[in-house]
Amino acid sequence: MKSKTTADMMNPGLIDERFLKDIPLRRKKPDWVTRESLISVGAWEPLFHRRRLGTSWVDDEAFYEYEHSEQLCGRFSPPAETC
């Protein structure tokens, strides 16, 4: 258990640390998490939702088709891509 500082004594935590002793420690992150990038790309909102929300553009249909095309997937080409 770490030594308490003055700030810890003045502002005690909301959780009694004695109850945390039974909880197992977190596992170490795998090395690939820190070495590689993880990119999440997607256009999940349907076109009608964009129109109801009021964020549609003049050429919204064309842009929507582009977002769901293989051309856009080609721009993001990691080994584990899913399009």
Contacts in CASP RR format, 6 or more apart in sequence:
PFRMAT RR
TARGET T0000
AUTHOR 0000-0000-0000
METHOD contacts of the structure
MODEL  1
MKSKTTADMMNPGLIDERFLKDIPLRRKKPDWVTRESLISVGAWEPLFHR
RRLGTSWVDDEAFYEYEHSEQLCGRFSPPAETC
1 17 0 8 1.000
37 78 0 8 1.000
39 76 0 8 1.000
39 78 0 8 1.000
41 72 0 8 1.000
41 76 0 8 1.000
42 67 0 8 1.000
43 64 0 8 1.000
43 67 0 8 1.000
43 68 0 8 1.000
45 53 0 8 1.000
47 60 0 8 1.000
47 61 0 8 1.000
47 64 0 8 1.000
50 56 0 8 1.000
50 60 0 8 1.000
50 64 0 8 1.000
51 60 0 8 1.000
57 63 0 8 1.000
66 72 0 8 1.000
70 83 0 8 1.000
72 83 0 8 1.000
73 81 0 8 1.000
73 83 0 8 1.000
74 83 0 8 1.000
END
